[in-house]
């Protein structure tokens, strides 16, 4: 192991199967599913369903899901886009007539149709052995019998107190005793348990039609939403091929737009032209180059990316050598690029799950309700906390990400998969809204350029250049912070950790799996 002067936990090793999640109970559930004969997809869905109960600020059945799956770790990779759409009545003109120029993040207008349940259903149909009747049982038990609040979740609960106090039904459902939950509290959500039980018994249709859908529509329309039952009934998951680029001999794959994984691929294309090994892993130069690559990639994303079913997105052009060349020639080590300011909203809450089973089926899986505690709208009777993913739309006619009927917003959640010669070597992801492309790039370059193992790569101090300010974790050495200031970076220290990563490295020669899990979250990697 290399010593980069930051403490971390050990890597986790196994031969048969492995999972890494943001909560130990979810990791244990995934292992239980695989030991019972389930696949990586089964394990991911069971773990995610549980996380939707016990990590309510980050995820849930009121959110969206993306996944990359490669059967047996070889051959065709399938990308699943389980992102929800805007209601059919949501036209840009409707908002502009009412002088609404951006989507309010805690309004009904921020709620797109939740895509997660349908995505789970499609993924299980294609890659699972079990059904909702079996896989949702741990989540049902946690909701009905109670779960113990973990420390990082309590931290987010405390930070979300004002939002929950002012939300729709959130005080009733998510502020037991009128206060934020603290570590060690036992929380029960019987209404959510009943909803999960209905889905377990009747399948995905129980969510998108009937009483549950009607309650979500009534709740949203009651506070000004444009949603109709038909919007829920019409929802479907898109199954596509991934997009990718090569870095240091490895192919890196992402879901295509409206997913924002292309942002990370552009960062890799830029950084691939620099020899990062000339600089220390914790150095002014490395932080600077990462920031410049991110600024270029995020500018591209905000200008050109939207739902390809509604707008032209030139994926090949954006990932071309020419696109990278155009920007690389302007990068300087002693000053910042002059770029237009882009300020997409922060979405800090997501859960990422990576699973490899005994047959080496690989699942890179991410689920989110967007901002912490989503829209702060809980459906009246069902206990479903709804996402605010439609807050990612612009209300700007002509822009590729302008809100429109049935359109999917530009997302932030990105599951990643690295392969070599067609074989999976690392399904991984980094949670944390806008940080995700930077976090994925950092973890990968930590490994491929600096020889870190998966845990060291996740542990290393982080920074995010966002809204003109370089947000740096407290663990970034003071001399690097000062050096970045000298070349023109505005810096700030962030109290909350940046993101949270999970990854599994597959060693085909030894027949082993190596897992890493971020200490910035409550979770762990487990294998057997």
Buried (B, 14 or more C-beta within 10 A) or exposed (E): EEEBEEEBBEBBBBEBBBBBBBBBBBBBBBBBBBEEEBBBBBBBBBBBBBBBBBBBBBBBBBBBBBBBBBBEBBEEBBBBBBBBBBBBEBBBEBBEEEEBEEBEBBBBBBBBBBBBBBBBBBBBEEBBBBBBEBBBBBBBBBBBEBBBBBEBBBBBBEBBBEBBBEBBBBBEBBBBEEEBBEBEBEBBBEBBBBBBBBBBEBBBBBBBBBEBBBBBBBBBBEBEBBBBBEBBEEBEBBBBEBBBBEBBEBBBBBBBBBBBBBBBBBBBBBBBBBEBEEBEBBBBBBBBBBBBBBBBBBBBBBEBBBBBBBBEBEBEEBBEEEBBEEBBEEBEEEEBBEBEEBEBBBBBBBBBBBBBBBBBBBBBBBBBBBBBBBBBBBBBBBBBBBBBBBBBBBBBEEBBBBBBBBBBBBBBBBBBBBBBEEBBBBBBBBBBBBBBBBBBBBBBBBBBBBBBBBBBBBBBBBBBBBEEEBBBBEBBBEEBBEBBEEBEBEBEEBEBBBBBBBBBBBEBEEEBBBBBBBBBBBBBBBBE
